[in-house]
Amino acid sequence: MAKRIDALDVLRGIAIMGTLGTNIWIFTDPVGPAGFLGFDNTGAVETFLRFLSNGKFLGLLTLLFGIGMELQYRSAVRKGLAWPGRYLWRAALLLVEGTLHFILIFEFDVLMGYAVTSMIVAYLIGRSHRAIRAWMIAAGVLHITLVGLLTLALLATDDEAFAGAAGTLYTQGSWLDQVLSRLHNAAVYRVELIFIIPMGIVLFLLGTLLLRGGLFEERGAALRRRLTVAGLGVGAPLNLLTSYAGPAWFAVDRYLLAPLVALGLLGLITSILLKRDRAPGLMLRGVTNVGRTALSSYVFQNLAASALCYGWGLGLAAQLDPLRPWWVPAAWAAICLLFITLSTLWLRRYDRGPLELAWQWAYQAPWRTTAKTPARR
């Protein structure tokens, strides 16, 4: 059990660092989100660097969320608690957290999508394998259809339509200007939920089945090998092709092939971690601490990147644009090192991250109030 939990913490830490590997290209682009969507012309080197992270660690984080839901479901069953019961309150808090994160910090927040998806999956996770597979197929067909329709529409669009006009919101605008822009353009920025929710249903439930299939146990060795071969042997080469195929293939690149690569990463990293027979080194302990403070680290990395890159902060996106893409990996590494250090120092005194502590307090608040209310005579 301890080895499995340690592996999950490391995987979460890697996934959090990997999501910054995708998001850092948004923060460091003077154009802002339009650059991430492929509406900017990028060179071969930057395209390859984006390929290394785009969508893959979102997929990995989504799979791990599903695994976490399965563990919470098992815990509720052991304790004789109703399911989904209190879990729906947990999901509601995550939705609030994600909404605040979207408005105040980052256009492409994933927490809102996870919250809505978890509310759906909570009613499916306790059902039979047959029912789970049926829901996975239905959600998968819907997801592939949506990605296919978007791709066909983009292929039919003139290439010049992808040329975005560079505004000054992210280089000269204030923090309040960006908040107002997110509110005004919420429908545009949140359209990604159309893809994240059906994809999330598939990956949440797949995470459940993988855990039941022995992913973190000795009997799961063959399963991990199959995941590695399918994800890295098949998915990664195809994903590389779509990365260079142009902006019209954006949805296939990010929402179909990248999750397949994420399965390969899950299989490979888990195999490596379970084979370790020595104490973790400094870096592995640091990544583990990021996994233990995943929510805090996720929000912090986006806040730190905003302050580093946007005009209301240090404004490095505009100042260092001539050095792009070379300075971008350096910015990613610096921010990662910062929150690895901070999470390690924090956990020396507390057993949860700062946002995790606040979130746990809010989660338990309704039942503490009920417990303190004296019974009526």
N, C-alpha and C positions, 0 to 999 in steps of 0.2 A: 504493500500500500504506500509506504513512504517513498519508494523508488518511483512509483507512478506519479505521485503528487509532485515530486521534485522535477520530473520530466515535464509535467504540465506547466509548472512555473517557468522553466527555461523556455519552453515553446511559446508561452505568452510573452515573455520578454523579447524573444526574437521577433514575434509578430508585431509587437508595439514598435520596435526599432525599424522594422521593415515598412510599416505604414508611414513612418516619417520619411523613409527612402522614396516613397511615392509623393507624399505631400510637399517635400522640400522643393520640388520642381515648380509647384504652384507659388509658394512663398517667394522664391528667388526670381520669378519672372516678372519684370516690370509691367507686363500686360495684365497679370493676374490669372484668374481661372481660365481665360480663353487660351492661354498657352498650354495648360494641362489638357484641354480638350482636343489638342492637336491642331488648333487654328493658327498657331504660329509655325513658321518654317524652322525646323530643327536640323542640325547637322547629323552625320552618321554616328559620331561619337556620343552625342547627347541622346540620340534615339536608342543606342545600345544601353547606355546607363539607365535610361528610363525603363527599358525592357527588364532589367534585373529585378525591379521591385513592383512595377505597375500591376496592381490587382492581385498579385500572388500572396502578399501578406494580409491583404483584406480577406482573401479566401481562407488563409490559414487561421486568422483570428475568428472567422465565422465558424469554421469547423470546431475550434476549441470552445467557442460559446455553446455549441450544441453538446459537446462532451460535458461541459460544466452543467448544463441543464439536466443531462442524464444523471449525473452525480447528485444533484439536488433532488431529483425525483426519487432516487434510491434512498436518500436520507429521509425524505418525508415518509416513504413507505415503512422504513425501519422504525420510525418514531410513531407510526400510526396516525399521521396527520393527513388531513384531506388534501387532495391535489386536484387542480392547481392551487386552490386556497390562497394562502398568503403570497404565493409566487406572483399573482397578478398585481399585488401592491408593489412588489419588487420591480416588475416590468413598468408599472406606471411611474415609479421614481426614476427609472432609467430614461423614460420618455421625457420627463421634465428636465433631467440633466442634459440630455441630447438637445432639447430645444434651446436651453440657455447657452449651450456650447455653440450651436449654430448661430444664434443671434449675436452673441457677444464676441466670438472668436473666429469661427471657421465655417466657410460655406459648405464644405463637403463632409460634414459630421456624419458618422456611421451609427451613432448611438440611437438616434431616433428610429432608424430602420431596424436595428436589433431589437428595440423595445416592442415595436409593432409585430415583428416576426415572432418573438418569444411568446407574445400573447396568443398567437395562433397555434404555435407548436406545443404550447403547454397542454392543449387539449388533445394532442396527438401522441405525445411521447409515451404514455402509458398503454397504448394500444398494441395489438399484435404486430409481429414482423410483417405479416401480409398487408395489414392496413397501412403501416408506415410506408412500405414500398409503393403501395398504390398512390398515396399522397405525394411521395417523391416523384413518381412518374408524371402525375398530373401537373405538379408545380414545375417540373423540368420541361415538359412540353410547352407550357405557357411561357416559361423563360426563354426557351429557344425560339419560339414564335416571335416574341417581342424583339429579341436581338436580331432575328432575321429581317423583320419588317423595317427596323431602324437602319440596318445595313443596306438594304435595298434602296431605301429613301436617300441615304447618303451617297450611294453609288450613282444615283440618278441626278445628284446635285452637281452643278458646275464647280470645278476646283477653285475658281476664284471666290466662291461663296465662303470658303473656309478662311479667307484672309480677314483676320479680325483687326479692328481699329484699336490702336493702343491709346487708352485713356490715361488719366492722371490720378485716378482714385487711389491706387495702391502706392504711387510714388509721392503724391503731394496731398492726398486727402487725409483728413483726421480720422481718428478711431470712430468718432460718432458718425462721420460720413459713411464709413464702411458698414456700421450697424444699420443705418437707414437704408443703405443699398441692399443689404441682405433681406430686410423686411420688404422692401419694394419689389425685389426680384425673387422672392421666396419660391414662387411656382417654378421658376427656371432652375434655381439651385437644388430644389428638392425633387426634381423630376427623376433623379437617380434612384429614388425609392421604388419606382416602378420596376427597376431591375433588381435592386437589393433584396426586396421582400420575397419574390418567388425563388431567387437564387438562395436566399437565406433559409427558406423552408427546406430546400433540398439539402443544403450543407449542414444545417442544424440536425436534421434527421439522419443524415449520413454519419455525422459525428456520433450520434447515439448508437447506430448499428456497428460502427467501428469499435467503440468501447465494448459493446456486448460481444464482439467478435474476437476480443483479446488483444487489441492494439498495443496495450502497455504490459502485456504478459508474455511469457516464454512461448506459449502456444500461438502467439500472433506473429511469429517470425516470417512465415510464408505470406501472410497478409501484408506485412510491412514491405516485403520484397516486391509484391505485385503493385503496391501503391507507388513505390519508387520507380519501377520500370515504366508504368503507365504515365506517371506525371513528368518524370525527367527524361525518359527515353522517347516518349511520343509527344506529350504536351509541350515540352520546352522548345523543341525545334519548330513546331507549328506556330507557337507563340512568337518566336523570333521572326518568322516570316511575316506574320500580321503586323508586327511592330514596325516593319519597314514598308508595309504595303500602302500606307497613307492614311489620312484621318478618316476616310470612309469606313475603315475596318476597326475603328475605335472600340465599338461595342463587342465585337467578336474577340478582339485582343484582350479586353479587360474583364468581360463578364462570362466568357465561355472557356477560353483556353487558359487564362490565368488561374482559375480555380482548379483546373486539372493539374497544373504545375504545383499548386499548393498541396494537393494530395501527395505528390512525389516528395515535397519537402517534409511533410508530416511523417511519411514512412522512413525517409533517410535519417532525419534528425532524431527521431525516436529510437531507431536502431542504434545509432551512435551513442545516445545517452544511456540506453539500457545495457550496453556492452562495457561501459566505463566501470572499472574496478578500483579506482583511486579517488581520493578526496578532490572535490572541485577546486580549481585554481581561482585566482583573483577575478579574472574576467568572467568566468562562469558563475561565480557567486554574485557578481554585479548584475549579470543578465537575469539571474534568478530573482534578485531583489526588484528589478523592473517588473518581472512577471507578478510578483506579490503586490506591487503597487500599480497594476496595469492601468486602472482608470485615472489615477493621478498623473501618471507618466504620459498617458495619451493626451490629456488636456494640457499639461504643462508644455509638452513639446510643441504643440501648435501655438500656444501663447508665446513661448520663447522665440519661435521662428517668426511670428508676426512682429514682435518687438525688434528683432534683428534686421528684418528685411523691409518692412513697410515704411512709408514716409513719416508716419507719426512716431516711429522709433528711430533706429539708427540709419534706416534708408539704404541698406547695403544692396538691395536688389537693383536699384538704379545705378549706384556708384560702382559696383563691381560687374555690371552687365558686360563690359568688354572682356572680362576674364571668364565668361561663361563658355563651356560648362565646367571648367576645371575647379572653380571655387565652390561649386555646389556640393560635391562630396565632402569637401573640407567643412562646410557649414553643417552638414548632416552629422559628421563625426563629432564635431565640437558639441552640438546639442545633445547627442547621445551620451557622450562622456559626462556632460553636466547632469543629466537626470539619472544616470547610473550612480554617480557620486552622491547626489542628493537623496536618492532612494535608499542607498546603503546607510548613510548617516541617519536618516529618519528611522529606519528599522532597528537601529541600535537602541532606540528608546521606546518605540511603539510597535505593536504587532500588525498594524495596517497602515496603508497610506493615508494622507490627510483627507482626501476626498472619500476614500473608503470608510474612514471613521465617521465622517459627517453623514454619509449615505446609510451606514449601518444604524446610526442613531435615528435617522428619519424612518428607516424600515421598521425598527422596533417600537417607535413612538406610539402608534395606535394601541398596541397590546400592553404597553406599560401603563397607558391611561386607563385601559379597561381593568387591569389588575389592581390599580389604586382606587378604583371607584367602589365604595362600600356597597354591599348587597342591600337591596331594599327589604324592609321588614313587612 
